[in-house]
Amino acid sequence: FAFATFPNDAPVTVEHVLALVRARFYDGQRVHRALAGFVVQFGDPQTRDLDKRDVWGRGRAAASGKPVGASEITKRRTHRKGAVAMAHMGDPAKADSQIYVTLENRPDLDGRYAVFGQVVEGEEVPPRLEVGDLINRVYIRP
């Protein structure tokens, strides 16, 4: 699937994620959260190791180690179906590498997480993803 980013609304977040993509951080990772009607989530480097499945998505090792450092939550970008946002553990400025895609409209998440993109192609893919599905390659289109 493909998603467009919102650099005018979340410039620090977009640049942070693009830097991770350029560094091939997401390549070879796996989906670590998939909840029907809610979200599908990835971005934990521990998911490359199947033996660590019980800790996927948790703890300090579940990130790149370089938080975004800014909270770019805006009322302009909401959690409609296909929204792409940064997961965090309580402080939006400490969001790091974990990204989620909403599978339905989720207004309950608005004002709590920075939406920095929207799925624009392959909308049928995120709902079909399951925990453990491999992310071969993430890339930036010219």
Secondary structure as GFF3:
##gff-version 3
##sequence-region A 1 142
A	DSSP	beta_strand	2	5	.	.	.	ID=ss1
A	DSSP	alpha_helix	11	22	.	.	.	ID=ss2
A	DSSP	beta_strand	33	35	.	.	.	ID=ss3
A	DSSP	beta_strand	39	42	.	.	.	ID=ss4
A	DSSP	three_ten_helix	45	48	.	.	.	ID=ss5
A	DSSP	three_ten_helix	50	55	.	.	.	ID=ss6
A	DSSP	three_ten_helix	60	62	.	.	.	ID=ss7
A	DSSP	beta_strand	83	86	.	.	.	ID=ss8
A	DSSP	three_ten_helix	92	94	.	.	.	ID=ss9
A	DSSP	beta_strand	99	102	.	.	.	ID=ss10
A	DSSP	three_ten_helix	107	109	.	.	.	ID=ss11
A	DSSP	beta_strand	115	121	.	.	.	ID=ss12
A	DSSP	three_ten_helix	126	128	.	.	.	ID=ss13
###
